[in-house]
Amino acid sequence: MAKVDAIEIRQQTTGDGAILFDNACVRQAGAFEADWFEPGYWSGRGLATTESAGRGSVTYAQTAHGNWVLRHYRRGGMVARVMGDRYLWSGAQQTRSFAEFRLLAELARRGLHVPRPVAARYRRIGVHYRADLITLQIADAQTLAQRLVREPLDARVAQDVGTAIARLHAVGADHADLNAHNVLLDPSTVWVVDFDRGELRAPQRAWQLANLARLKRSLLKLGAAPDGEAAFERRIWQPLMVAYEHGLDHAATKTAGAH
């Protein structure tokens, strides 16, 4: 797996919080402007489009430093009615944005196919905070969910997805919401995105299978089994799992050889 150019993590203080950013992405700017987190800053210049995604929306901005994806953290479920986009403060490094930035930076450093983090921000409001994240946009990519709308999945795509997940699981990357919207396909690569609440942990079968079960439920919900679940198991899920197990075995063999 090819490693990305080194990520240079910098932190700067703001009036109501802090920003963590990759200095290598904005080297000529000297600092990261708080306005760059605001979709309106880019849309007002005709440089952005916003699309619905999950609990909220994402903005795609064409900047002088590359094409960025802006995401504001929002709660889901019943708690969203009370808390909206606010989270309980427990320290800067525990904020959702800083934690995801650092996880993505580490996974990218290891050469895994995740979006490169550009910047993370928190803004503190008393015992709460709000958060934002910016990542580099993955060019010419569509989600697995979008692919399903256009055409049925086939065994080759399933195998590629299984291999990509195995690479993440082999290093202990636990994805909190692995679903068809968070798996991206470009012409040559499978990417996994949205690592909010994800973490690096000891590889264990229980959480690994839980990740996969969540993906399977998502695929079935989106209509990936038009001919019934038995056909889906045979045509899609079994090839995915065979590739996944092979990927884990390959990673284990490689690790053992390194020692």
MARMARZA-228873 format. One record per residue (C-alpha): residue number from 1; z, y, x. Coordinates in steps of 0.05 Angstrom, whole numbers, plus 5000, padded with zeros to 4 digits. Layout:
// residues N
SITE|seq|up|north|east
SITE|NUM|Z|Y|X
...
//
This chain:
// residues 259
SITE|seq|up|north|east
SITE|1|5000|5000|5000
SITE|2|4979|5067|5030
SITE|3|5035|5116|5040
SITE|4|5026|5188|5017
SITE|5|5031|5249|5062
SITE|6|5104|5265|5076
SITE|7|5141|5299|5020
SITE|8|5181|5359|5046
SITE|9|5239|5368|4998
SITE|10|5268|5439|4993
SITE|11|5319|5468|4946
SITE|12|5327|5540|4924
SITE|13|5379|5573|4881
SITE|14|5361|5612|4818
SITE|15|5402|5658|4774
SITE|16|5421|5602|4726
SITE|17|5410|5539|4766
SITE|18|5366|5511|4821
SITE|19|5296|5485|4838
SITE|20|5279|5425|4880
SITE|21|5207|5424|4905
SITE|22|5159|5393|4953
SITE|23|5144|5446|5005
SITE|24|5082|5409|5027
SITE|25|5051|5422|4958
SITE|26|5062|5497|4960
SITE|27|5067|5512|5034
SITE|28|5029|5577|5031
SITE|29|5071|5605|4975
SITE|30|5136|5604|5015
SITE|31|5178|5592|4953
SITE|32|5172|5561|4884
SITE|33|5166|5611|4828
SITE|34|5208|5597|4766
SITE|35|5150|5621|4722
SITE|36|5109|5561|4746
SITE|37|5151|5516|4701
SITE|38|5130|5555|4639
SITE|39|5068|5530|4601
SITE|40|5056|5601|4577
SITE|41|5047|5626|4648
SITE|42|4987|5581|4658
SITE|43|4958|5583|4588
SITE|44|4960|5659|4589
SITE|45|4914|5656|4648
SITE|46|4868|5604|4615
SITE|47|4890|5551|4665
SITE|48|4927|5502|4620
SITE|49|4923|5455|4561
SITE|50|4981|5424|4524
SITE|51|4983|5356|4491
SITE|52|5034|5319|4448
SITE|53|5070|5264|4486
SITE|54|5129|5223|4464
SITE|55|5187|5266|4443
SITE|56|5153|5331|4461
SITE|57|5091|5354|4498
SITE|58|5062|5358|4568
SITE|59|5021|5415|4597
SITE|60|4964|5404|4646
SITE|61|4957|5465|4692
SITE|62|4901|5480|4741
SITE|63|4936|5516|4797
SITE|64|4917|5539|4867
SITE|65|4962|5483|4893
SITE|66|4929|5427|4853
SITE|67|4928|5402|4782
SITE|68|4999|5396|4755
SITE|69|5033|5362|4697
SITE|70|5091|5403|4667
SITE|71|5143|5367|4627
SITE|72|5205|5396|4593
SITE|73|5261|5345|4581
SITE|74|5277|5334|4507
SITE|75|5325|5287|4474
SITE|76|5303|5234|4425
SITE|77|5336|5200|4365
SITE|78|5393|5227|4323
SITE|79|5426|5264|4380
SITE|80|5365|5310|4385
SITE|81|5385|5342|4319
SITE|82|5449|5366|4350
SITE|83|5433|5375|4425
SITE|84|5359|5390|4422
SITE|85|5338|5398|4495
SITE|86|5408|5406|4523
SITE|87|5444|5355|4567
SITE|88|5517|5350|4588
SITE|89|5529|5380|4657
SITE|90|5558|5332|4709
SITE|91|5531|5361|4774
SITE|92|5464|5383|4801
SITE|93|5444|5316|4831
SITE|94|5459|5281|4765
SITE|95|5411|5325|4725
SITE|96|5353|5286|4694
SITE|97|5302|5328|4732
SITE|98|5332|5324|4801
SITE|99|5345|5249|4794
SITE|100|5273|5235|4772
SITE|101|5245|5279|4827
SITE|102|5283|5243|4881
SITE|103|5265|5174|4853
SITE|104|5191|5191|4850
SITE|105|5194|5219|4920
SITE|106|5225|5155|4946
SITE|107|5176|5110|4910
SITE|108|5117|5152|4933
SITE|109|5144|5149|5004
SITE|110|5142|5073|4999
SITE|111|5069|5076|4979
SITE|112|5078|5057|4906
SITE|113|5031|5083|4853
SITE|114|5074|5135|4818
SITE|115|5059|5209|4807
SITE|116|5077|5253|4866
SITE|117|5133|5301|4847
SITE|118|5119|5375|4857
SITE|119|5183|5408|4831
SITE|120|5244|5399|4788
SITE|121|5289|5451|4756
SITE|122|5354|5455|4718
SITE|123|5382|5516|4682
SITE|124|5456|5513|4667
SITE|125|5485|5539|4602
SITE|126|5561|5530|4604
SITE|127|5576|5455|4600
SITE|128|5503|5440|4586
SITE|129|5436|5446|4622
SITE|130|5362|5445|4608
SITE|131|5312|5413|4654
SITE|132|5238|5411|4674
SITE|133|5195|5370|4720
SITE|134|5126|5381|4751
SITE|135|5084|5326|4781
SITE|136|5013|5322|4809
SITE|137|4963|5301|4756
SITE|138|4930|5233|4767
SITE|139|4856|5245|4765
SITE|140|4809|5209|4718
SITE|141|4865|5168|4687
SITE|142|4878|5144|4616
SITE|143|4941|5111|4589
SITE|144|4941|5038|4571
SITE|145|4952|5061|4499
SITE|146|4889|5104|4502
SITE|147|4850|5046|4532
SITE|148|4871|5003|4472
SITE|149|4842|5053|4424
SITE|150|4774|5052|4460
SITE|151|4768|4977|4473
SITE|152|4809|4913|4473
SITE|153|4848|4895|4535
SITE|154|4821|4839|4578
SITE|155|4853|4792|4628
SITE|156|4831|4832|4688
SITE|157|4867|4895|4665
SITE|158|4928|4853|4646
SITE|159|4930|4823|4716
SITE|160|4925|4892|4748
SITE|161|4982|4917|4705
SITE|162|5025|4856|4722
SITE|163|5013|4866|4796
SITE|164|5031|4940|4792
SITE|165|5096|4926|4756
SITE|166|5114|4871|4806
SITE|167|5107|4920|4864
SITE|168|5157|4967|4831
SITE|169|5205|4912|4811
SITE|170|5203|4882|4881
SITE|171|5235|4945|4910
SITE|172|5285|4950|4853
SITE|173|5251|5005|4812
SITE|174|5279|4998|4741
SITE|175|5238|5036|4690
SITE|176|5280|5057|4630
SITE|177|5220|5062|4582
SITE|178|5163|5018|4605
SITE|179|5111|5023|4550
SITE|180|5036|5029|4542
SITE|181|5040|5106|4544
SITE|182|5073|5104|4612
SITE|183|5021|5059|4646
SITE|184|4959|5096|4670
SITE|185|4893|5068|4692
SITE|186|4844|5104|4736
SITE|187|4778|5072|4759
SITE|188|4813|5034|4815
SITE|189|4888|5036|4806
SITE|190|4945|5024|4758
SITE|191|4999|5078|4758
SITE|192|5067|5079|4725
SITE|193|5094|5147|4703
SITE|194|5155|5178|4669
SITE|195|5215|5152|4708
SITE|196|5266|5192|4668
SITE|197|5332|5153|4671
SITE|198|5299|5104|4719
SITE|199|5336|5080|4781
SITE|200|5333|5038|4843
SITE|201|5378|4978|4837
SITE|202|5384|4907|4863
SITE|203|5325|4865|4838
SITE|204|5351|4820|4782
SITE|205|5314|4778|4732
SITE|206|5351|4805|4671
SITE|207|5330|4878|4677
SITE|208|5262|4860|4703
SITE|209|5247|4818|4642
SITE|210|5276|4871|4597
SITE|211|5225|4921|4625
SITE|212|5169|4872|4611
SITE|213|5194|4856|4541
SITE|214|5193|4930|4525
SITE|215|5121|4935|4549
SITE|216|5101|4875|4508
SITE|217|5132|4904|4444
SITE|218|5095|4968|4457
SITE|219|5028|4933|4464
SITE|220|5038|4892|4401
SITE|221|5059|4954|4362
SITE|222|4995|4990|4385
SITE|223|4951|4933|4360
SITE|224|4937|4895|4424
SITE|225|4937|4829|4384
SITE|226|4882|4837|4332
SITE|227|4871|4761|4332
SITE|228|4945|4745|4327
SITE|229|5002|4737|4376
SITE|230|4981|4668|4399
SITE|231|4914|4695|4422
SITE|232|4948|4755|4454
SITE|233|4995|4709|4492
SITE|234|4938|4667|4518
SITE|235|4887|4722|4532
SITE|236|4932|4781|4555
SITE|237|5005|4766|4566
SITE|238|4999|4701|4605
SITE|239|4950|4731|4656
SITE|240|4996|4791|4662
SITE|241|5056|4748|4676
SITE|242|5020|4702|4725
SITE|243|4998|4764|4765
SITE|244|5068|4792|4760
SITE|245|5102|4729|4786
SITE|246|5050|4724|4842
SITE|247|5064|4796|4860
SITE|248|5139|4784|4864
SITE|249|5128|4721|4907
SITE|250|5081|4759|4953
SITE|251|5132|4815|4961
SITE|252|5188|4765|4976
SITE|253|5145|4730|5028
SITE|254|5126|4796|5061
SITE|255|5200|4817|5063
SITE|256|5221|4750|5093
SITE|257|5166|4756|5146
SITE|258|5190|4825|5165
SITE|259|5257|4794|5184
//
